[in-house]
Each structure stands twice: as C-alpha cells, then as structure tokens.
Amino acid sequence: MIKGYETKDMKAPEETKMAPPEQMEDGAIFEKDGMFFFKWKGGECGYHSRSDAEAGLAKLSGNGEG
C-alpha cells in the first residue's frame, strides 16, 4: 500500500429528476430537459422528439401499428 493513501467510501449523487405533476394521467406527454416523456403504468418513457413519444405511446396503448 502507498504510504499516506486512504480509501474513501463514495456514494452516487442523488438524482435531481423533476417529477411530472401528480395530476398527470397515463399517456400525457410532457417535456423535460429537452426530451419528451409520458407516464405509463407507474413508469416513464422518454424520447428525443415529440413525434417519437407519440408513436411510442400509440404502440404501448395498443392504438398503433407494429
């Protein structure tokens, strides 16, 4: 061991994630930090564009093709 060297316990930083408003229902698309998200069954799905979020929501909800 190197003389004077000590290890330090490190912790991951706490996330500073903004939660969508509580009244937001499943399927409501919102923008956060330049990305587009929607809540779905207790989780969040994120996309780079609003059109991609709309397509993803349609697919998950069973209203889309594919």
PyMOL commands that set and color helices and strands:
alter all, ss='L'
color gray80, all
select helices_A, chain A and resi 50-61
alter helices_A, ss='H'
color red, helices_A
select strands_A, chain A and resi 29-32+35-40+43-47
alter strands_A, ss='S'
color yellow, strands_A
deselect
rebuild
show_as cartoon
